Amino acid sequence: MEIIASVVGKVADYTVAPIGRQASYMIFYKGNFKMLADHVKDLQAARERMLHLVEEARGNGKEIEKDVLSWFEKVNEVIETANQLQNDPRRANVMC
């Protein structure tokens, strides 16, 4: 009898947690997209601030480090991916 209880307990652990996680995605769907939009705006503002600093440094004859340029590339990729996700036509058909 203990073996059955143990098996049932393990099955419940492995099924309830994933189902709960998936349900939370559906429940918080709109809020997550709102949060994503807010974070993208913050990232865009940070990119603009850095761009001004880089332009100022170039104007002063300084060389821009490779990690800064790499950061700009990564930021642009993240913003592009987030915008594609937010503008996905399939998103309009989601009903939660």
C-alpha angles and dihedrals in degrees: 000000000000090000092055092049090049093050093046090049092052092046090051091049092051095046106035097052096051092044090050091050092051091047090052090054090057094043095049096035098116093040091052091053090048089051090048091052091050092050091048090053090050091049092049090052091050090049091052092049091050091046090056091049092049092049090049091049091049089049088055090053097253123144117239115234119242093238090059091052090046089051090054091052092050093046091051091050092049093048092047092049092048092049091050090051093049093047095046107132090218089064091067091060095054114112119188 
